[in-house]
Amino acid sequence: MQIQEVSVENKYLREDEDVGNVQLLEHVNLTVPDQSIASMFYVTGLGFTRDPYIDFGTFNMWINLGDQQFHLPTNKAQILRGHIGLVVPDLDELLKRLNFASKGLQNTQFSYAAENDFLALTCPYGNKFKVHAPSSYPRMDIGIAYIQFDVPTATTAGIARFYEQVLGCPAQHSGDIATVAMGHNQQLIFCETQTELTSYDGHHIAIYISNFSAPHSWLSQRGLISEESDQYQYRFQNIVEPESGELLYELEHEVRSLSHPMYRRCLVNRNASTNFFTYRKGNEQFTPAPRN
């Protein structure tokens, strides 16, 4: 009997496992006017978990979902121009929670509707979300899978070049859409729109990168560093065409090194379809046995 050898090169798509310089899109920061209303939406409605260790007072709230977070300081509401793509374990359970939470979110912009394979949500202050089941994003059971930003026309090609050349991210550009890989299971998506955009209001994202110094050097040489935070962190706001320096889009990036004290710290999560707690560290998770 002759055994046919299978070429490893043909059997495995090695490039599918490549990870660019960004290792993790960790949090989205959106200011909110009322912590109790925000808690009703993010905790009671969406089923996520308020971080028990950091900012547990009345002026800020960190919300854990898988390996990611929302940071929600108290201030005038910030509205992301686009929508945030979330994954939860069970959409039917989510609908039950949203129905219950709606009683405490009357007279706000809160709304939700079931689409073909996701739930479309509007938070009490106007931010848009699309919530998917894990079957749509098999590398994630709960978390922030992507953020889709509305951007001006004729900008996505330059945006893709910026993330590739400056931040070292795999990026694709097709038509009026740029898709940027964030770690192994997240994306930033930039979609051109002819609708006039509102002015940028200061919301930001936080990312962890392995080559921390090279992007800093490039941005610093062009006067694009907006904050020298500390040894482990800096910020920039302007996404520019790498060759000309033309401003394409504004989005503050909180850039952190892999030695940042917050990198891959354990996040306490409720499993969004049960009443138990799940403790996550990187890609591992541990669920303690239920108690009587």
Helices and strands as residue ranges (DSSP letters): H 8-11, G 14-17, E 22-29, H 35-39, I 40-45, E 49-50, E 62-65, E 68-71, E 82-87, H 91-101, G 102-104, E 111-114, E 118-122, E 128-132, G 134-136, E 143-151, H 156-165, E 171-174, E 177-182, E 186-192, E 204-209, H 213-221, E 225-230, E 233-240, E 247-257, E 267-270, E 277-281, E 284-286
